[in-house]
Amino acid sequence: MLESLIQNIINALQWGSFYALIALGYTLVYGVLTLINFAHGDVFMVGAYIAFFVATFCLTVLGLPGWVALILVIPLTMILTSLVGVTLERIAYRPLRKKGAHRLYVVITALMCGLILEHANLAILGASRKAFPVLIEVQVYNIGGVTFTNLKIAVIVTAFLSFLFLHWVVTKTRIGMAMRAISYDKFAVPLMGIPLDQIIVVTFILGSGFAGLAGLLFAMSYPVLEPYMGALIGWKAFIAAVVGGIGDIRGAFIGGFLLGAVEIMVVAFFPSTFRDLISFSVLLAILTWKPTGLFGIAQTTKI
Amino acid sequence: MLQRYSVHLILALSGGLLVYLADQEYLSLYTMSVLMFMGVNVILSASLNLVNGYMGEFSCGHAGFMCVGAYVSSLLGVWLFAKDKVFGAALLNPEYALYAFPFVILAGGIAAALAGLLVAVPSYKTRGDYLAIITIAVNYIIISAIENIGAIGGSRGFMGMKRLVNSMEDIIELPWMPIWVFIFTVFSIWLIRRYVSSTFGKGVSAICQDEVAAEIMSVNTNKMKTITFMLSAGLAGIAGGLFAYILGYVNPGSFNIMKSTEVLVMVYLGGMGSLTGSILSAVLFTFMLEGFRFIIPLVNDFAHQVHLIPDSYDISPVWRWVLIPLLLIILMQFRPEGIMGNRELKDIFPRLKKFYRFK
């Protein structure tokens, strides 16, 4: 009994790590721009594909051993994926922001960007699924009936390190201070000599970079890639971010693990087809009970 | 006189023409089904416009309500009037199918309206992005609930509605599906128009302008939201019921978030808070979707002939799902208010006011 509990907790931590890493990106962008970046789930998918191409290139063309390839793949994937995120910001969101368009239009644009990423991928690469190459040998450890792999541990540790890093960036650095300032008052910030656009670009770099990292880890854990893989997981990570209280780094992190835990527990006790039904119902209940999420601050409106 | 009855006249003429063309089989089956889906899309985009445009909320789970309507009306119809392996023999004589059909569709609408409560009740306290997430969650909840009911087919879907359509045509030899789609489309547009232009319905625009101020000005915002969400969801359910009977087959997968996005695209293409815009964009969008089906193979052949692309690569029809969002992004950049903005036809052409009245 205890073993299966610990086993489920480890699985929940791993599954929640993906949600948490993606939710961090949602929440960073939302915190700064109050924009729901609906393309983020698909940026995650693009990240997984970029990791696939980089890894295949390293392994077959350069002929590197797996662990060297992995060391190269991690930064390259993060950089290339953040380029995708920044490109979206530069060509789709920024012109709208400069025109002072209603934020709903930016949300629609983001939704459309996500669709374009999905279907362009499908149209260019075809519907066949890609198998991600093996970078490191998966080793299975068994301690007292609890099995876990080195990959699972790596995923969980990466998620925690990413959270600590982002939390440090937002709370301790000058850029983080500027981010918080923008989310506090967007109009006063340029008057204080803070370069608004650069900070926003940095936000997108951070968010998309970690989505790319999540894509890489996901591809290593579940080595089958398909164009729609980002859609459902992206929506769910967004819901996790909202449940945690969107705009708050801690909220996104905890929301991600909460969602992961709920899903794993549902699968442990019910048929696995009930997973979406029950986890979404739980989230609906949380949002009805606490409309701004767990860490969110209720906003007061002035008339 | 002309001003008073011109809309009725146009509707009667176009409806009559449509039925005549369908009855004489001047239009192919494909053209008919595209026209019918156009009607369904008009209902969908107009009903979502009620929430997203007139009330200013951001609902992105409209397909969920469509799903409820589709399943309830198909189950009810098949249970009552058709022999089926799930329900066994028909409960009533199939001769009554024709007269009961509108009620079957309306029952689907009512069920969807009740499902709309799932969004309406949280919307009392929740606003903006948080409400958007609730609508997405409701969409997923509805779909996966139906997927888990094995008795009605689960994720394999449910069929048998064609038998009902056939038994309607046995009673009176007319193309009944186009007729019902036409009637329900006009009914939905009329209902929405009546609702938003009524004194009571002004509260919807008041909520859009400023919810807190509306409440202070004695608009019962909770009641307003409940009714608007339920009306919108109910009309989506009607659209879903028609959709199910046109196809003769439903499965939960066709009402996923992708379908909701399609409806969103139609609303924002047409313009928020404009019924004319919604109708126009639904028609345009359906044409575009079907048009690309023909244009893309043509482009593909042409590109192969002039050796623009390598022989091994074909331009797949998936590209239409790249082009349509791209079109919308460009639209958002240069004309974010959509085709019509929040204006109706008579605001753009004031002279038309002399010739028609539509309330």
Interface residues (C-beta under 8 A of the other chain):
Chain A: Y30 I36 A92 P95 L96 K99 A101 H102 L104 Y105 V107 I108 T109 L111 M112 C113 L115 I116 E118 H119 A120 L122 A123 G126 A231 W235 F238 I239 V242 I246 P271 T273 F274 D276 L277 F280 S281 L283 L284 L287 T288 P291 T292 G293 T301 I303
Chain B: F58 C60 L118 V121 P122 K125 T126 R127 D129 Y130 A132 I133 I134 I136 A137 V138 Y140 I141 I143 S144 A145 E147 N148 S155 D210 V212 A213 I216 I257 T261 L264 V265 Y268 I315 S316 V318 W319 W321 V322 P325 L326 L328 I329 M332 Q333 P336
